[in-house]
Amino acid sequence: MNWNAFALSLRLAASVTAILLVLGLPLAYWLARLRWRWKFLLEAVVALPLVLPPTVLGFYILVMTGPRTWIGRLYENWSGSTLPFTFAGLLVASVLYSMPFAVQPFAAGFAAVDARLIEAAAVYGAGSWKTFARVVLPLSVSSVVTGAVLSFAHTLGEFGVVLMVGGNIPGVTRTVSIDIYDSVQSLDFRSANQTALVLLLFSFGLLSATYAWNRRAAGALLEGGIRP
């Protein structure tokens, strides 16, 4: 069992989840409240990583962040290093790849909030973001938790995108999924099984705890006379 690879994956998943909470919550709220004829195009862009093969997405991220692009040159001038085959490159790729797993549950929760509550907050003088913080977000906490956990678990098991963008550098970009692949390639099935079993149990426990918490939260809302 390669605990260094597992620790790297946990660090990556936690970082991605934190970034998606910061970026995904306002994006999801904007999409949920947006009334525009061509809104479906924006929703399609956000959902695109769900249907694109990871190698395709990884390839374009690799090209987009390469040293010959303005993004790559800007980052290299700022940090002194390139994005591809670094942890920072993995972070960028993972945020883009896991975005729909966070934004879609967020947006679904926000859209389910009774519009009359939002209108009442506006009548009492609450601004858009104050309404979001004090009305919409508390009533959507189950969706926010679900989106955060799904993005964390999805990032933890990534393979194609991280391999394309980060390669396989021990201690830098070798995540737990790549370590499993390496073990299978070297016919070390015992090590592959140990690592895969730990990942399986961890992911199952995380999702089970999330669904149990959401069920209790929904029950508490119903007992309080508020519909989730």
N, C-alpha and C positions, 0 to 999 in steps of 0.2 A: 504493500500500500504506500503510494507516494503522497505523504501528507503535505509536502510543499506544494504540489499541484492542486490539492484540495484547498489549501489555504489561499492560494492565488485565485482560484475560482470563487471562493467566498468573498474575497476582497473585491474582485471584479463585479460580482453580483450585487454586493452592498453599495458600491459606488454607482453602478448603473441605476439601481432603485432610487437612490438619493437624488440623482440628476433628473430622473423621470418624474419624481414628485415635484421638483422645482419647476421643470419645464412642462410636464404633462398636465398638471392640474389647471393652469391658466389656459392652455391650448384646448383641453377637453371642455372647459366651461365656455370658452368662446365658441367652439363648434356646437355645443348643446344649445346655446342661445342664438346662434346665427340664423338669420332668416334671409337666405339668398338663393336665387334660382339655381345657381351652379355649385351649391354647397357640396353636392355629391362628388365633385371632382376633388375637393380637399379631403373628403373622407376616404376616397379611393387612394390618394397619395399616402395618407397615414396608414391605411390597411395594406399597402402594397407588400411589405415584408412578410405578410402572412402567406402569400401565394408565390412569391418569387423564390426560386431555388437559392439556398444559402450561398452557393458558389457564384451565382450571378450577382447577387447583392455584394458579396465580398469582393468580387472582381472590380466592380465599379467604385466601391469605397477605396480599394487599393489604388486605382487609377486617380481618383479624385484627390486623395491625400498624398500622392507621390511628389517627389521633389521638383517635378517639372510644372506643376500646377501652382496657381497663385495661393491656394490654401496651404499646400506643402511648403512653398517658399516663405510664406508669412509665418508659419509655425516654426520653421527652421531658423529664421532670423530672430524670432522671439526666444526660442528655447535652446538653440544650438544643436538640435538633433532632429531627425525625421520622424514622422508619425508611423509609417509602416514598420512592422516587426518590433514594436515597443508596446509597453502596457498602455500608454496614452492612445495609441492606435487601436488597441483592443477596446478601449473604453468608448471611443467614438463609434466604432463599428457596432458594438453591443448596444449602445443607446439607440441607434437607428434601427437595429434589428428587433429589439424588444419593445420599441415604442408602441405598436398597436396593442400589445398585451397589457399595457398600462392605460393608454388613452381611451380605448374603447370601453372598458368597464367604468372608468371615471365618467365619461360622457353619458353613458347609459344611466348611471346613478343621478347625475345632475339633471338630465332630461326628465327623470321620473318625479322630481320634486314638484309638488303642486304649484302651479303658476300663480294661484291666488295668494300664496304666502309671499312670493316674490313681489307681487303687486302691492301687498299690504306693507311690506318693508319700504318700498319706494314711496308710498303715501306718507309714511312717517319720516321721510327725509333721508333714508339710508342710501348711500351711493352704491354703485354696481359691485365694487369689491368688498364693501362692508356687508352688503347683503350676502355675497358669496361666503364670507368668513363666518357670519353669525347665523345664517339661515340654511343656505344650500349645503355647505360642507358638513355641518353636524348631521343633517338628514341623509347624507350620502356616504357616511363613514364606512358602511359595509362594502360599498362599491370601491371606495378608495383603498381599503385594506386588501380586497380581492385583487385589484389591479397591481398594487405594490408587490404582493406575494407572487402573482403570476409572472411579473417581470423579473423578480428575483430568481424564481425557480427556472424560468426559461433561460436566463443568462447562465445559470449554473451548469446547464447541460448543453450549451452551445458547442457546435463542432465546426461546421463548414465555414461560417463567417470568420471565426477566430483563427482557423487554420490558414485561410486565404490572406488575412490582414496581418496576423501576428506570427505566422510560422510556428516553429516548434523549438523555442529557445528555453532550456531549463531555467527555472527561477524567474523568468521574465514573461514569457508568453505561453508556456506549456500548461494548459488548463487540465482539469481532471478528465474531461472527455478525450482530449488528445492523448493523455497518458494511458487511458484504456485502449485506445487505438494502437499505440506503440506496443503495449503489452501483447495484444493479439497478433500484431505483425511479427513480433519476436517469438511467438508461440508460447508465451508465458501466460497461459490461461488461468492459472491460480491467482496471479496478481491482478489480472483483468477482472476476474470474478469477485475478488475481495473489494476492489475499488468500485465496481459497478453495484455491488450489493449495498455498500455504504451510501452511495449516491441514491439508490432506489429507496432505501429506508428513510434517509433524510428527507427526500422530496415527498414521500408518502406522509411522513409525520407532519411536515410543514403544511401540506394541503389539508390534511385531516383537521389539524388544529385551526386552520383558517375557516373551514366550513362549519366546524363546531361553534366557533366564536360568532360567525355571522348568524347562525341559527339562534343562538342565545340573544344576540343583539336585536334580531327581528322580533323575537318573543317579547323582549323588554319594551320595544316600541309599541307593539300591539296592546300590551297590558297598560301602557300609558295613554292609550287612546290615539296614537299617532300611526298612520300608515307609513311603512317604509317606502 
